[in-house]
Amino acid sequence: MRRGCNRDACNGYQSFSHLRPPGGFVAPLFPPCLSLLDRFLLSLPLSVCTPSAGFKKNKMFSVCKLVIGFGVDPALRISVFDELTLGEGFDGVTQVQGFHSESRAFHFQGSSREVKAPVEVSEQMVHKLRGKNEFTVLVTLKQDHLNSGVILSIHHSEHRFLELESSGQRSEVRLHYRTKGQQDHTEVFPYSLADDQWHKVSVAVSASHVILHVDCNRIYERVVEPPYMDIPEDTSFWLGQRNAAHGFFKGVMQDVEILVMPQGYISQCPDLNRSECSNSITLSRAEEKMNGLDGCYCERTCSVKGVVYREDESWTDGCRNCTCTNGTVQCEAISCPPPQCPAGTAPAYVKGACCKECQRDYDITFPLRLYASVTPLPFYPLTLTLFLSLPPAGHDFCSEGNGCMENSDCVNLEAGDCCVCKDGFRPLRDDNAYCEDIDECAEGKHYCRENTMCVNTPGSFMCICHTGYIRIDDYSCTEHDECLSGLHNCDENALCFNMVGGHSCSCKPGYTGNGTVCKAMCDGLCQNGGTCVSPNNCVCQQGFTGKRCETDIDECADGFVECDSKSTCVNLPGWYHCECRDGYHDNGLFSANGESCVDINECKTGRNTCANDTVCFNLEGGYDCRCPHGHNCTGDCIHDNKVKHSGQIWVLDSDRCSVCSCQAGQVMCRRMVCDCDNPNADLFCCPECDPRLSSQCLHQNGLLTYGSGDTWVENCQQCQCLQGQVDCWPLPCPPVDCEFTVVPEGECCPRCVTDPCQADTIRNDITKTCTDEHNISRFSGSSWIKHGTECTLCQCKVSC
């Protein structure tokens, strides 16, 4: 305990439980440590910001503001900069002036950096997140204009358990994670952070709830599939990039943190205007307790025979002096100096003492008993004779009381009793009344043979087999052939080699990996999401073909599709859809062949560009600007509330790659035609004309290169190379108009199925119900634990 610490305040933390006003809260019970005070405060639900009459009205304050004032428990915080010791030995990362001067900021630049946490540091950070489904990612950043990069990434192999990405090319914020259904999921938030301006960003996840805050403003709030956070131990933790080759964030970052709590954005925005906290409550009694915690600290204790001892506290255990040190009991035998006894006395043990004490000769106890005998004599009526004698044979001296302590047994002798140490114990004093355990392992007094490890136990020892060995008897172990018995972890495409104490795995020819996981190798690798199932054999995703799945099947050009006349076939990576032609829009039925496309009445909806001197006439799939009879019309156009003269050509303010023209009152716009032979071609609009090697991109596998403007599909994402940067976004899927859908293995988009039990996703209709095993009605889509079980989850899936 520190000097001046109010111990009553520390030990009285349980008294928070009495602070339960009507409709209020019960404070959770935490150990008496100052660092955990914030856990108490931050665990308060927002509902406690309602006034309550259960407290004395002597001091009013806002719980929400109180949370901010105390900060966050370090056990719930992952400060990424501090964990990585950023600034020490990371190329491409330099410390710069940040948004504020209270913490360090770093500039991330270039594409040859590797900001990856060491294995032990990664495990420390991931350990705090493992198994949690409530957390908040915080960052203050200034991202370069149009940069697409990863802020942080926690992934294992190809599975991203938590990754936050900002795409300047598509003006999106993306949250990548694994769902509880073991599926990779990307939640896309349309928002641009890559504008070379400072932004505070917060992504808070609470089970199936996610909230995006930017600059302390709530931008999006959605219900999503809950994350799966059972993160493997050998998971990688990257900052400012996805891996060594992709997703390079370019710009400045500051205050990159992960808080294992659902509303961590409060710590980033202390002045956040939350209507929930507009009221105040009185917490004066709690405040007094919390103020008393200032100066307390955590300590480890020791428990011995039901008694708890504090740090550095000492006690006597038999004839040993013991001390509690860092939660561990350490004992030493009491040292007895040789007694210097005066004449007429002699050293002897006294009951309850560990060392001999000087006793007068006649005070020393002998194992003799006083016995009496009555003898009649002829001259006297009665004679009483007193004498010392040995007791009768078989007398139980031990039952009359003895000084043998724990680990010592009392033994009856012919003329008394004595103490004998139990097997595995040695005497602490020469009368064997006090005994201590013999550590046979440390002293070499054991019989453990090779391939074993000696473990000391009270009064004895145990021989534990080394890993990879099996027991022969209590003292011996022999090698176990895991390969022969099949008890190994080698991949089915690997060879198992038995070794002393274990085994090793090596992938077969044509496969690559560490032996426990082996993947087939395909020359040039499988593209567009294809899977290499055996050496040089790719299985393509639907919509792709070729030896390496390099060719997208153009369903429109190959005649596989016949769209309605009001729609046109549009080929997309891996699939197609019938898109309504200009002048038409879908009526909401979204038919696959475009039959749901209907004409847009541009004249009624105001979606025409006719000038005031002309009259709009609606046509099928368009409109016409007609000049009234007898009028001389200019043919001008109205575009963005501005007059454009007939024949005028201009570039859109919102899209510098689109060119528009006014023709007889109608505005016609198209994408700029790219002429790569023109040395003055706009490389922003025509990335395919960029010949520089620095504008090429490396495929995720690190073996293929793409030119600027090239696109491909990888892991159900459409990727594009733009001036040396790879940007990937979820692959667009055609709409499906059915109740039950499933994503087949190896595909990316859902398909309709008729069996609800095979479905991944169900369009739930709460007007339909199921009846469970207890005749209770359950709404469609609801889930429950089967009665009497803990591991059986039931769900209501109702078919038509």
Phi, psi and omega in degrees: 000130178290155179298133177086001180281133178280099185297328179298325179293323180290313186282347182263019184297335181292343181292352174300336185295342180278351181277069180235087177286163176303124181075009183268228187216166170245119181293135177294149182270120180238160176302154185283070181230137181300321183296340180263003177299319181296331178296321177299314183291315184287343178277354178295130176291156181297339181295343180286357178279016176261135182301145179226144180273003183279001182239154174292138184268066179246343180205115183255136173202162183274127177300320184296320178289328179296322178302317182295321184296334184262350179080202186236139177303127180304333179291342181256000186246136171242103177270101191297317180301315182291319181296322182275355188046054185298143182103354180247095172085016177255113177291146178081006180231121180229146180281134182223178175289133184257192179296328175217172186257010183277347179211169183281149175232149184227141179264122178259124183214162178076177183231022180237033181251160177221086180266086184233137181288138172302160187303313183291325178290318178301317181294323178298318181288315182294328180302323180291333182268338189300127178081359181266140176242017174228117180200165180224131175259125182240141175201142169249125189217160170225100187267138180302150182301126176068009177288143173242116185206164181265130178282309172208154183216127173243106184220155177234116186059237181264000185264122179265111179279330176200117178214131177246126187229145176236121181254112176282334180293322183247005178054058182222149167249128186238134175248114179257136176199174176259138179271168179295342175274014178063034178246145174283134184226142176234121175260121187255128176245110178296106179193140182257118174257340186275070181233016179062030177235155179285138177219142168263124185238136178221129174239110183254127180243130176224095184056249182263018184241131178227137181231131175253121173250135172231124181054042176066017175248133178284111184268312181224146172219119188224159170257123185231175174290136182299146180284153175255111188245026172279076190281130178297162185290323184268044180276145180268144178236112181246149178236127177077012179189157178279318178203197185287351186235346189220162174070037184286116172285136179234119183149203184244136175234149180211149175054051176277115185219154170236121178253128181277069181196152189281336186240046182292344179298341179296324180289335179277328184234080183296338180261018181302128183279098180246119182297337181296336185254021182288335179265166180235159176228157180270123179229042187296319182293320177294323181297321179298317178297317183290324176297328179290345180280350181294112180110357175276160180214163180278142175221151179264142183243169178238139178245121181228118177052041177083001179252133180262126179248142181274169180304133179068007178280139182245153178204169179253127179242099185065238177252038177230143172264123185241151180221141175271113182236111178053041177082004182240137179276127176237125184234149175224145179295142178292130180272124182255118176288149179296127183288142176255094187266136177288173180299144180086359178232164179212150180290137179204154178282141176247138182304129180091353180251148181269335183249153178292144178235154181288126181233145175295149188303319184281352176272350182285131185277133176248152182279049177241154181239153179270126181235148180243147179224131180256120184234120176284135179246158184288334184263344181234152182294321186203140177233128178255120181247125178253135178202157176271138183207160174291147179289167178295155182298140177085012180290139182265091178289326185299327182287345180272009180106132181214168182258016181285126183264191180303143180071013177228135180254144176273134181236129178282135175247182183293324184239016181168206179226167175208167180257141178227129180295142177293161178303135180088004179234154178237152183288144173267343173216163194287354175265005176063017180287326178244134183224151177236157182292142174266123177276089183300328182291313183290329184264002178071025181257038181240176183241018181292133182260190183298156179071017178231166176232129181279132177234122182287141174228161180300113178083359183199203179203168177228150177250111183261133179291140172294159179301133180093004180238156179238156188280138171262309176213195184294342187238355188227148176223153179232162183294145180246125181275091180297327182294317182289323182277348182083004180270062179228171182245025179286146177294157180295340177256032180231161176258138181257132179237118179287139181225166178295119178083007180170213180205167176228157182236141178220130183295146178291160176303138183092357179234156181226150180151191183265007180099320175278333173230118181236130178243143179295146178258132177240130181299117182088350178067155180277134184256169174053041175082005178294154183247129176277105187268337176203166184309122177059035178224107182259137170253119188274151169290158180301135179099357180231155180212178182108161181300325179247018181059031185277349187248125174281131177285118179274091182299332181288314183285330184275003175077017178284342189236141174232104181270157176299156184297337180272005180225166179230147181281129180241119179278135178231162180302110176089350180198192182208171167201159180268110184259136180301138178290167175302134181095358178232157174215160183283141181276005177104353179273338176050055176291147187293328184263008176088008180294342181276004178281130179232159183292144173264127176273091184297332182289319181284324183276352180077017181265035177245167183242021181294137177287170185293339182270006178237167181243134181275129174241125180284140176233163176295113180080014179181203180203171180223139177261106185255142180270126180302149182300131179088359179258152175252097187270149183279333185079013180290166180236153173251117181225124183053042179063022177236148180275125175246127184285152180301129182091353181286142179238137181209163178260136181297138177295325184275347182209102184288354180263003180246135181246133181239157177215152178257122181226108177053045176088353181247138179266127178242127181237147178207161177288148180299136177280128184268123175245099185290348175281346179278116181295343181262016181299139179286107184290340176291317180277336183235070182297336180291348179268003182275110184270357187291140177296329180292346180267356178281159182235153178258134178297160181303331180280352177080005184246343181247148176241148179233149174276162179300130182099344179290149178233155176201171181245134180213123178051050177061028175232143175268125184244151179219140175264121179229106176051049174087358181242135178265128175235129181235144179219158183305136181296126179293137181246147178293147179293143177242128183254075179208168186276324184241130181229156177214145175261107181297153179298133181088355178246170185246338187247148182287152176233155181281140173227157181264338182271114182296336181285343177268354189281143170273322185232139181231132173279096190287139176240107186289354175283348179256144184225163171243159174247122183277187186293347179250021179060031175263132181283132178239137179290152177301130180094346181283155181233153177202157176276129181299135184301134178086001178232166176242344189240010181248113179258127178252150178220142179273116177234111186253126176268164182290000000 
